[in-house]
Structure formats: structure tokens, C-alpha cells
Amino acid sequence: MAEHSITTRNQVGRRPGRYVLRTVVAAYLFFLVAWPLYLVGRNAFADGFTSLNDILTDPDVTHALRLTVVIAVTAVVINTVFGVGISILLVRYDFPGKRLLNAMLDMPLSVSPIVVGLALVLVYGGREGWFGPTLEAAGLQIIFATPGMVLATVFVALPLVIREVVPVLQEIGDEQEQAARSLGANAVQTFRRITLPAIKWGVIYGVVLSLARSLGEFGAVKVVSGNVLGETRTATLVVEEKYLNFDKGGSYATAFLLALVAVACIIVVSVLRPKEDR
Amino acid sequence: MSIEIVNVGKRFGDFVALDDVSVSIPSGRLTALLGPSGGGKSTLLRIIAGLERADTGKVEIEGVDATGLPPQKRNVGFVFQHYAAFKHLTVRRNVAFGLEIRKRPKDEIRRRVDELLALVHLEQFAERLPAQLSGGQRQRMALARALAVEPTVLLLDEPFGALDAKVRKELRDWLRRLHDEVHVTTVFVTHDQEEALEVADEIVVINEGRVEQIGSPDDLYDRPANEFVMRFLGPVTQLGDQLVRPHDLQLSTAGTLGLAARVTRVTRIGFEIRVDVTTTGGQPVTATLTRNEFLALGVAVDSEVRVQLAPGSPSTTVSTPATRSVPPTLAVTG
């Protein structure tokens, strides 16, 4: 990120051009992002804190919020472990089918989440899926239960950690790792002492993006959850439900909470991230 | 013999990096692997370190067959061209790394690291991060880090290649002095013949995956095994079918020794004078003289001179029928 600011600083353009460009960008972001988000907040507090109070005392909503957090955190943990592993595989090793794997990893970003949901039902569905009936017979229900929702969330947020970590791994190169090996460190020690600290900020950024994405997942989760009130209804589904039932206050308040957490994550990281890093 | 390399071969796809190479590297000496870029010398060093696996052949370090050993079990110190400093660790922690991995007691680590930092003159930088050091300081830190684990052999891959000319010269002298103090078997890779001649006890010339010659700097310079070594180690010019050093040529204005020639150009480069002549046979030859020799000779462009090789000077027969002599500057970078 710092690289970008350095290049913009070096390209000292003519002044009027620079200001026009700034204004355009600021206006664009304002009308597309800032103003709509602000309005969500304003609507959430249209009646003071009543809407917020209402949803926070509604057991169904608090259950939904808790479920969302559990699913998001589980998905992020899975995606982080898997993502760091896959990144190292992609950057440090050569193997047949690497390009195919690389292309597959971008799939979750390009496929609509609702398609993801349907696809998961086809594979894990309790009655007609490929594995579903077998797993269900073994007492493990995937679809219309938490595991399916975690699965859907993992799927849609899959590439985020990888896309953050891969460029960092490429940039640091493997000489530090080789040096560590020649100094007697085994693979685990090298990873823990050298690789992980070096890619730390890539991982953290990936985790935050994944967390924000996971908290906000809607389409895929809606298909696989069954949307059962008080059981498999997540926060995003609550927003939709309340909105459709003309409970504008409740839906905006819940939406505000979701947006707040996501924005907070990103702000915290940009403040913490060392300036000289990268 | 400290490192025994027997029939080692290595390919990268179609490219043959090493072709059946056998070298013995003596204990306690400073050995240079010298050759042009892409000649296979770095690959050989990395195979010794275990960072690369040989396709065929055997590597023995201090009598132990290391062919299949991973790098962490070989007890070698490796210094990279671009330092490979652990960026998130202080200089002290960088140097301590190998000892921490070996779980040595804390006060022993502290004492040893202090010793090493003194050895590489970085005592006052112990708590800095590598980013706060200059290139030369970083490379000295890398050297201390590699020495900390008391390696059986110290391997340096173009250790001064990324440094500017002045620092490179300083570190070169310093490495030589350090080696005289520490006496660890050291192998370093370089493409700079001057560096190899100046620092090494023993030089292995490697080109196109093969060993061209092994010997002391004197052997290589005075008795080059072939045309390649002759060309690679210093400037050359062709006289008849012989490849000779321009500074071994003697010019005279009288007598009947040597070949008759006419001076075509005189160029002064600092303390030395380059005299280009063309023999009566039409062969361009370059001789270099010192300023005093040139003044004593008293020639100018179009003077008639006689050219001969000083007795006892090295020469090799040109195998490829080259029609032109190679300009010395080209031969140096070879």
C-alpha cells in the first residue's frame, strides 16, 4: 500500500489537474460509499436508540447475531490456515496443475454466492446430495445447519487471505527461508520464526477482509441455511426479513451493526499497520 | 580434503548447469569458484549447502556423505549475495538465530554473539534492524550469523556482488584477514577474476558446467590450462597463433627479434599506455607499457617497431581460428 503513495507522491503533476482528479475521486467515493452508509446509520437512529434497543433485546435477533459471529469466526480460522498453506504451495513450489489451481482459487470471487449455495446443496443436501445422505446417516447434518453455513461462508471468502499473502511471499523471496534452513532450522521453525513474521501484515489484512466478507455473506448462506427463525437465521437474513416485513427501524439497526463491525475492522488495521511496512 | 565433490551433475530442464563435476576442496583454505555468470558455480555452491539437490554424483563434507542430507543437518554457513537478513529481527537476534535454534543457554548465546559482533565490527549496531544498516554492514552481519553456528564450511555466494566498488574492495581485504583469524574452510563464488586472484588460496575455474582448471592464483595466471582460463583471468591479445597478455609483450625499435609491426594507435590510461600495432602480416596486436617504458621507447603513431613476447611469459595456442585479436577490455569481462 505504501508503494502506491510513494509513486503518487513522485508523480508531481500540474496542480489544477491534480485537484480535479482528487475532487472526482472524492465525489465518486462519497456518493457511492460514504453517503449511503451514512444514511443507513441515520435511519438506524431515526428514533434515537429505540430501534437498536429493540433488536438487542429480541432473543431471535441476538441469536442471529451470535450465530453470525460463530460462523464468521470459524470460516475465517479455516480460511486463514488453508489460505496461508495454499499461498506457500503456490509461491514456493512448482507442480503440474498449478495454473489450474490458481484459476480455481479465483472462482469464488467470480461465481455468484447464490450459485455457490445451490452447488453446496447439490453435493451435501440431506436427501439428494452426493455425500449428504451418507453424512446424514452418520448423524452429521450439513445443509440447513451450521456446518453448511460455515461451508458456504468459507467458499465465498476463500481467496481473500490467499490474494493478500501471495504477493507478500513473492516479494520477500525465499532467501531468508534458505538462510534459516542453513542455520539449522527445520521446516516448522523456519515457518514460525521467519516466514510468518514476514507475511504477518498480509495475513492480518487477509483475515480482516475475510472477516468483513464472512459477516456480510447473504446469498449462499440464505440457500443453505433454510432460514429457520432462532436456529439458522444469520444477521444478514434478519436484515432482509425485517425489511420485507416493513420493520425498517429494526432492519436498519441490524444493518448498521453489521456495517459498523466491518468498517471498524478495516480502520483498526489501517491504524495499526506500520507506515514503513511494504 | 574437506569437501569432496564426485561426478556431480545437475540439469534445470534442458539446461545443463553442471556436467559431471569432480572437485576436492582442501580443509582450512579459502577457495574461490570462479567463472562467468550462468557457468554453474553458484549451483555447485548451493549443492554443497544442500539448498539444491544434485541429479547425479556425491557430496562429502569432512568425510560425511552429505548427498541426501537436508541443509539444516549439514552444518554449513551460507552467505547470500543479497544478505538474506531476517528483516524483523535485530542484528543481535539475527546473529543469535542459529544458536537459538540449537537451544544453547541464554548467557552463552549472549557471550558468543558479542564476540562475533566484535569480530565483524558491529558492536554498536546490535540493537538495530537490518534496514538501518548499509549494504556492507548487512553483509558483515550475515557473515557473523553464518559463523555463529561454528560451521564446518563457510559458503559465500557472490558475497560482495551487490556492494559498490569501494566497499567491495574493503570487504575483500577484510574477508582475507578474517579467514586468517578464523581458519574455517571457506568457499566463495565470484565472477570477478581480480577478486579471486587477490583473496583465494585456491581457485576452481568453472565454465559451462565443467571445471576448466584448479590451482593456486599463480598457477592459473602463469600456467593457464587452456584458452578459456587465459582469456578469463586477464586481458589477452593474439600474436601469431598464440594468446598472450598485452603487458608481456616487449616493443623495440632496433634489432631483429620478434615481428615487425607499425604503431596504429597510442592510448594513455592512467599509469599505463596501450599501444596498438599492426604486424606486417596484417595482424592487429595490443601491447601495454608503463609510462616510463613508453617514454624510454620513444615511439609514436606510424613508428616501425618489433614485437616479441617476453621470455617465460604464459601463452596458449588459439584453438579457434580467430582472425582478430580480442580487445583486452572484452576479454576481462569474458
Contacts between the chains, C-beta under 8 A, distances in Angstrom:
chain1	res1	chain2	res2	distance
A	172	B	87	7.9
A	175	B	80	5.2
A	175	B	82	6.3
A	175	B	84	3.8
A	176	B	84	5.2
A	176	B	85	7.5
A	176	B	86	5.8
A	176	B	87	7.4
A	178	B	51	5.3
A	178	B	71	7.3
A	178	B	78	7.2
A	178	B	80	7.5
A	178	B	84	6.8
A	179	B	78	6.6
A	179	B	80	6.5
A	179	B	84	4.1
A	179	B	86	7.4
A	179	B	142	7.7
A	179	B	145	7.6
A	180	B	86	7.5
A	180	B	97	7.0
A	181	B	50	8.0
A	181	B	51	7.4
A	181	B	70	7.2
A	181	B	71	4.4
A	181	B	72	5.2
A	182	B	49	5.8
A	182	B	50	7.6
A	182	B	51	7.0
A	182	B	71	4.8
A	182	B	72	7.2
A	182	B	74	7.7
A	182	B	76	6.1
A	182	B	77	7.0
A	182	B	78	4.1
A	182	B	146	7.6
A	183	B	72	7.6
A	183	B	77	7.8
A	183	B	97	5.4
A	183	B	98	3.7
A	183	B	101	6.3
A	183	B	145	6.9
A	183	B	146	7.5
A	183	B	148	7.9
A	183	B	149	5.9
A	184	B	72	4.8
A	184	B	75	7.7
A	184	B	98	5.4
A	184	B	101	4.7
A	184	B	102	6.0
A	184	B	149	6.2
A	185	B	72	6.0
A	185	B	97	7.6
A	185	B	101	4.9
A	186	B	72	5.8
A	189	B	101	6.0
A	193	B	97	7.6
A	194	B	86	6.1
A	197	B	88	4.4
A	198	B	87	6.8
A	198	B	88	6.5
A	276	B	131	7.9
